[in-house]
Amino acid sequence: MYNKRSVGARYEQTAVDYLKERGYKILEQNFSCRTGEIDIIAMENGYLVFIEVKYRKNAAKGFPQEAVDLHKIRKITYTAGYYMLKKHIPPDLPCRFDVVNILDRHISLIQNAFEAIF
């Protein structure tokens, strides 16, 4: 039986491995609160990075990054703000939002994929 959660967890772990190979230090996975969820939170080159992982088996329903729409960006932004507040992270720490795209077996990374929206 097809289980979206287990498929998602498998590809998030693939993304974690991919990011670690590129020097990201993983801080948390699947951080969630009332405003939303962030798949991966990491540090990379002095940046606190909030990472969304998107997977598609093929491009028939569009490319993975296309699923990161305005609504999703707003949810990630609010959740990132809450994370920083909860963890007492100074507001002047540089942050960015990355997206890991997994299309079939091809993985790509979009650094600074979008700006925060409040």
Contacts in CASP RR format, 6 or more apart in sequence:
PFRMAT RR
TARGET T0000
AUTHOR 0000-0000-0000
METHOD contacts of the structure
MODEL  1
MYNKRSVGARYEQTAVDYLKERGYKILEQNFSCRTGEIDIIAMENGYLVF
IEVKYRKNAAKGFPQEAVDLHKIRKITYTAGYYMLKKHIPPDLPCRFDVV
NILDRHISLIQNAFEAIF
7 55 0 8 1.000
8 53 0 8 1.000
8 55 0 8 1.000
11 53 0 8 1.000
11 55 0 8 1.000
11 102 0 8 1.000
12 29 0 8 1.000
12 30 0 8 1.000
12 39 0 8 1.000
12 40 0 8 1.000
12 53 0 8 1.000
14 102 0 8 1.000
14 107 0 8 1.000
15 39 0 8 1.000
15 40 0 8 1.000
15 51 0 8 1.000
15 53 0 8 1.000
15 100 0 8 1.000
15 102 0 8 1.000
15 107 0 8 1.000
16 26 0 8 1.000
16 29 0 8 1.000
16 40 0 8 1.000
18 100 0 8 1.000
18 107 0 8 1.000
18 109 0 8 1.000
19 26 0 8 1.000
19 40 0 8 1.000
19 42 0 8 1.000
19 44 0 8 1.000
19 51 0 8 1.000
19 100 0 8 1.000
19 109 0 8 1.000
20 26 0 8 1.000
22 44 0 8 1.000
22 109 0 8 1.000
23 44 0 8 1.000
24 42 0 8 1.000
24 43 0 8 1.000
24 44 0 8 1.000
24 49 0 8 1.000
25 42 0 8 1.000
25 43 0 8 1.000
25 44 0 8 1.000
26 40 0 8 1.000
26 41 0 8 1.000
26 42 0 8 1.000
27 41 0 8 1.000
27 42 0 8 1.000
27 43 0 8 1.000
28 38 0 8 1.000
28 40 0 8 1.000
28 41 0 8 1.000
29 39 0 8 1.000
29 40 0 8 1.000
29 41 0 8 1.000
30 37 0 8 1.000
30 38 0 8 1.000
30 39 0 8 1.000
31 37 0 8 1.000
31 38 0 8 1.000
31 41 0 8 1.000
31 79 0 8 1.000
31 83 0 8 1.000
32 38 0 8 1.000
32 79 0 8 1.000
33 79 0 8 1.000
33 82 0 8 1.000
33 83 0 8 1.000
33 86 0 8 1.000
35 75 0 8 1.000
35 78 0 8 1.000
35 79 0 8 1.000
35 82 0 8 1.000
36 75 0 8 1.000
36 76 0 8 1.000
36 78 0 8 1.000
36 79 0 8 1.000
37 79 0 8 1.000
38 50 0 8 1.000
38 51 0 8 1.000
38 52 0 8 1.000
38 76 0 8 1.000
38 79 0 8 1.000
38 80 0 8 1.000
38 83 0 8 1.000
39 51 0 8 1.000
39 52 0 8 1.000
39 53 0 8 1.000
40 50 0 8 1.000
40 51 0 8 1.000
40 53 0 8 1.000
40 100 0 8 1.000
41 48 0 8 1.000
41 49 0 8 1.000
41 50 0 8 1.000
41 51 0 8 1.000
41 83 0 8 1.000
42 48 0 8 1.000
42 49 0 8 1.000
42 51 0 8 1.000
43 49 0 8 1.000
46 94 0 8 1.000
47 94 0 8 1.000
47 95 0 8 1.000
47 96 0 8 1.000
48 84 0 8 1.000
48 89 0 8 1.000
48 93 0 8 1.000
48 94 0 8 1.000
48 95 0 8 1.000
48 96 0 8 1.000
49 95 0 8 1.000
49 96 0 8 1.000
49 97 0 8 1.000
49 98 0 8 1.000
50 76 0 8 1.000
50 79 0 8 1.000
50 80 0 8 1.000
50 83 0 8 1.000
50 95 0 8 1.000
50 96 0 8 1.000
50 97 0 8 1.000
50 98 0 8 1.000
51 97 0 8 1.000
51 98 0 8 1.000
51 99 0 8 1.000
51 100 0 8 1.000
52 68 0 8 1.000
52 72 0 8 1.000
52 76 0 8 1.000
52 97 0 8 1.000
52 98 0 8 1.000
52 99 0 8 1.000
52 100 0 8 1.000
52 113 0 8 1.000
53 99 0 8 1.000
53 100 0 8 1.000
53 102 0 8 1.000
54 64 0 8 1.000
54 65 0 8 1.000
54 67 0 8 1.000
54 68 0 8 1.000
54 99 0 8 1.000
54 100 0 8 1.000
54 101 0 8 1.000
54 102 0 8 1.000
55 64 0 8 1.000
55 102 0 8 1.000
55 103 0 8 1.000
56 62 0 8 1.000
56 63 0 8 1.000
56 64 0 8 1.000
56 102 0 8 1.000
56 103 0 8 1.000
56 104 0 8 1.000
57 104 0 8 1.000
58 103 0 8 1.000
58 104 0 8 1.000
59 103 0 8 1.000
63 101 0 8 1.000
63 103 0 8 1.000
64 99 0 8 1.000
64 101 0 8 1.000
64 102 0 8 1.000
64 103 0 8 1.000
65 99 0 8 1.000
65 101 0 8 1.000
65 110 0 8 1.000
65 113 0 8 1.000
68 99 0 8 1.000
68 113 0 8 1.000
68 114 0 8 1.000
70 117 0 8 1.000
73 97 0 8 1.000
73 114 0 8 1.000
73 117 0 8 1.000
74 117 0 8 1.000
74 118 0 8 1.000
76 97 0 8 1.000
77 97 0 8 1.000
77 116 0 8 1.000
77 117 0 8 1.000
77 118 0 8 1.000
78 118 0 8 1.000
80 95 0 8 1.000
80 97 0 8 1.000
80 116 0 8 1.000
83 89 0 8 1.000
84 91 0 8 1.000
84 93 0 8 1.000
84 95 0 8 1.000
95 116 0 8 1.000
96 111 0 8 1.000
96 112 0 8 1.000
97 112 0 8 1.000
97 113 0 8 1.000
97 114 0 8 1.000
97 115 0 8 1.000
97 116 0 8 1.000
98 109 0 8 1.000
98 110 0 8 1.000
98 111 0 8 1.000
98 112 0 8 1.000
98 113 0 8 1.000
99 109 0 8 1.000
99 110 0 8 1.000
99 113 0 8 1.000
99 114 0 8 1.000
100 107 0 8 1.000
100 108 0 8 1.000
100 109 0 8 1.000
100 110 0 8 1.000
101 107 0 8 1.000
101 108 0 8 1.000
101 109 0 8 1.000
101 110 0 8 1.000
END
